[in-house]
């Protein structure tokens, strides 16, 4: 569904390739009853969660890919596999021509990773000490470090707090510093897992702009996860949508809207408070003589709606616009709801 055809992508252009990747986790289950304490110890029960279920994914050099899905869909698991923090149960993971786990020593020096809920900064040391620590431990050549640091400090606005203790930073400052740490060795691929979580509008905008500039200037490949769909649509031309551990969609935003629902808003202004009624549009709010509806433009013709409204009342004004992408995605998630097919329970005695 909108994904690039294999023939259109040469092997030299592919920097990330997942083939048939599966990953399952076990969660220990405990009964809340006091009488089951001994049983919990002797015959514990486990819940199997299939985070990824035969996932195939290819990313080309220089792409910015949005990787989205509801909670538990497998987004962070995928990033951890590509960051060499996890190994797949089955299938293959290749990035930059390497196995991230087996070739970890060579591989991590060529990628940058940022987890929005974690930090690389030394909590009781100045930010500058964390950068210097990374230069030494990662054996970053001094000329590369000296070339990258001034630009990162300037573009991310780190100078104001570069010598401040990490524990004294605001969330936005910490996130900017962590992004700088992820980029200081000039990686070829940047993996971002919820990089703007908790940031205000200005901090979020600055971070996204910086990522875009890096991509435009250096051809940096970026894979980004987020629950903020507006953010993803601004930055990435391609979206990969996960559901139940599988890829439900891979293509561009326009195709996503068209294939799932071209959701639109229609606002009518009438001389009275009674809202016109439609068979194929849903009234979401009414205020005096202003009435707002939502409808699927792929199934409903706007002129037909207006003609239907005109038969019921006088129309003073009309306004229509696309639904925000967050609203579209929420509707898609509802369509992709499932009765937990990615989980099962078992005990060691029956497994």
N, C-alpha and C positions, 0 to 999 in steps of 0.2 A: 504493500500500500504506500506507494510514493517513495520507497527506498531506491537508492541508485542501483541500476542493473549491474550484475557482476562484470559484464563485459565492458562497462564504462569505467571501471576502476582497475588500473594496473596494479600488480603486486607491489611495485615500488612505492605506490602512493598509500598503501594500507599501513597504518601505524598501530591500530588496535583490531584484534580479531578474536572473537569468542565463538567457539563451535561446539554446540551440544552441551553447554555448561549446566551442570546441576550442582546445587548446594543445599544440604539439609542440616538443620540444627535440632538438637534435643533439648527440650525444656522439662525439668523435673517438676512433677505435679504432687502436691501435698493436700491431703484431706484436712479440712478445718476442724474435724472432730477430734477431741482429746483421746478417745478410745482407739483411734487409728494411728497413734504415734508409733507403736511398735511395727505395725504393718508398713508404715511409710519408710521405716529403716530397713526392714528385711526384704520387702517386696515393693520397692519404689516403682511408681508408674511415671512414664515419660510421654511427653507430647512431641511428636515429630512435626517440624515446620519446614516445608520445602520452600526455601527462600527463592531459589532459581530452578526452573524446570525446563531443561533443554533450550537454553538461550543461545541464539545465533546473532552476532552483532559485528559489524565492520565499521570502522571509522577511518576516513581518509586524512592524510596530512593536511593541516591547515583548516580543518573543519571546526566549527563551534557547534557542539551537539548538546541539546537539552535532554536530560534523562529524567523523566517524571513518572509519577504514579502515586497512588494513595499510600498511607502508612502501611508498612509491612510488605510492600510490593517487591522489594529486593534491590532497591536503588543503592543503599549504602553497602550492601553485600557485594554488589558488582564493583563499586569503587574500591573496596578492600581487596578484592581479588586482583584488580589492576594495580593496586599499590603494594602488592606482595605481602599483605598482612594476613591473607587467607589463601588456601589452595582449594581448587574445586574438588568435589567428590568424583565427578566424571566429566568428560569433555576436555577441551583444551583452551587455554588462555595464552595468547601471544600479544606482545606489545613491543614495538620497535625491533621486531624480529627475535625477541627473547622470551623465555619463560620467566615471568616475574618472580617466581619462588626459587627456581633452580639457578637463575642468573642474577640473584638479588643484588649482589655486590656491585655488578656493573650497571644493572638496570636502574636502581634508585637514584644514581647520580645523573640520570637523564630525564627524570620526571619531577614534577612539583605536585604536592598534595596539600590540600587544606580541608580540614574537617571543622565545620562551624562550631561544634561543641567541644573542641579540644584545642590545646595550644602547645606550641613548641617553646614558648618563652619560659625562661627561668623566672619563677615567681618572685624571688627575693633578690633579683639582680636587675640592673638597668637593661633596657632593650638592646643597647649597643653590645653588651656582653653576650647576649644570646646570638646576635649576628656573628660576632667574632668566634664564639664557640662553634658555630656551624661551619665557618670557614676552615677552622683547624681540623675538626673531627671529620668533615667531609672531604678534606684535602682539596679545597677549591683553589685553583691557581690564583696567586695574588693579583696578577694583571686582570683576570676575569672578574674577580671580586671588586677590585678598585674601579673597573669600568661600569659594573652593574649597580654598585651601592649608591653613588650620587644620584643617578636617575630614579632609582626606586624611592630614595628618601624624598626627592623633590615631588614626584608624581603622586605618591601616596601621602604626602604631607607628614612625614615622620620626624622632621627636624624639631618640631615643637615639643616632642616627648621622647626623643631618641636616647636621652640620658636619664630618663625617669624610670623608677622601679616598675616592673611589669604589674605588680599587684595594685598599683595606684592608677592604672589606666582605665578609661571608660571602655565599654564593650566595643564601641566603634573603633577606638584607638587600637585595642588589642587585635581586632580582626584585620586592620590595615597592617599592623606589624607582622602578624602571622602570614598574610599574603606576601609581604616583602620577603619573609624568610623562605617561603615556598619558591620564590623567583630568583633568589640571590645567586644560584648556581646556573642560571640561564637554561632552564629545562626545555625539552622539546615538546612535552605534553604536560598540560596542567589539569589535574583532577580536583574539582571543587564540589564538596558535599555540604550543601546548605551554607554557603559562604556568607550570606547576608542575614542570617537568622538573628533577630533581635535588633537590627540596625534601624536607625531612623531614616527618613526619606533622603536627606542630603547625603548621609554616609553611604547609603545603598547606591545612590546615583553615582557618587564619586568612584566607588569600587567597580561598578559595572563599566563606567567610562574608561577606567584604567585597563581593565581586561580587554575591552574592545580595541583600545589603542595598541596594546601589545600584539594582539592578533593581527591588526592591520599593518603594523610596522614590521613585525618579525615572522608572521605566518605561524604563530603559536597555535597548536592544536589544543582545544579546550573541551572538556566534558564536564557538564555542570548539572547538579541536581538541586532542586528547590521546589517548595510548595507554592512559591509566588509565581504564578503563570505570566503575569504582566512582565515580570523581570526576565523570565525565560524567553518570552516572545521578542522583547527588545534586543536581546543579545544573540540568540541562536536562530539560524535559518532552518534548522532541522530539529524535529522533536521525536524522541523514542519514548513511547508510552508503555509502561509495564502494568500488568494486571495479573494477580495470582502467580507471580513468578515467571510469567511469560511475556513476550513482546506482543502487545495488542495492536500497536501502530508504529510505523516508522516512515516518516515523510515530512513534508513542510506543513506550516500552520494553516495555509489556505485549504490544502487537501484534508487536513484534520477536521476543520469546520465543515467542509462539504460532505465528507463521508459519514460523520456522526450526526451533525445537526448545524445548519446554518441559522443559528438562533438570533433573532432580531427583536428589538423593542419598537413598539409603535405607540405614540402618544397622540391622542385626539383631544381637541378642545371643542366643546359643545356649549350651547347657550343654557343648558340645564345640567343638573347633577346626576341625571339618570344615564348610566353608561350603556352604550350599545352592546349587544350580545352577539358573539361569534361562535360558530361551531369549531373553528380551527385556530382560535387565538384565546389565550388565557388572560383574564383581567388580574393584574397584580396589585394595583392600587388606584384609588380614585380620590380626587380632592376638588370638591366643587364641580367645575365644568371640565377638569383635566382628568383624563383616563389613560392609564398606561397598561399595555398588553405585551405579552411575549408570544412569539410564534416561530415556526420553522419555515424560513424562506425557501427552503428546498422543496417544500410540499405545498406552500400557500402563496398565491400570487397577491402582491400588495394592492394593485388596482382592484382586484376582486374584493379584498377586505374593505377598501374605501367605498366601493359601490354598495356593499352590504350595509356599511355604516350609514351611508347617505339615505338609504331607504328607511332608516329608523329615526334619524334626527338630522338637524342642520350641522354641518362641519365647519367650524370657524378657522381651525388651524390643524396642521398635520406635521408630525416630526417622527422620523424613523432612524435608527442607528443599530449597528451590530452590538450584540451583547458583549460585555467584558469577557476576556478570555477565561478568567477565573470562573465565571458563571457557566461558560461552555464546558470547561473541564469538569466542573462539579456534576453537570448533567451526564457527561461521558462516564464518570466514575459510577454514577447510579446505574447506568446501563450495563456496566461491567461487574456489578455486584455478583457475588458467588457465595455459596453456602460452605465456605471454608474447605474447598477441595484440596488445599495445600497442607492440610494438617491431618494427623492421625494419632491415636494413643495406643500405647503398648506397654507391657511390662517385660523385664528381662526373661521371665519364665516362659512367656509366650512369643517373644520376638524370634 
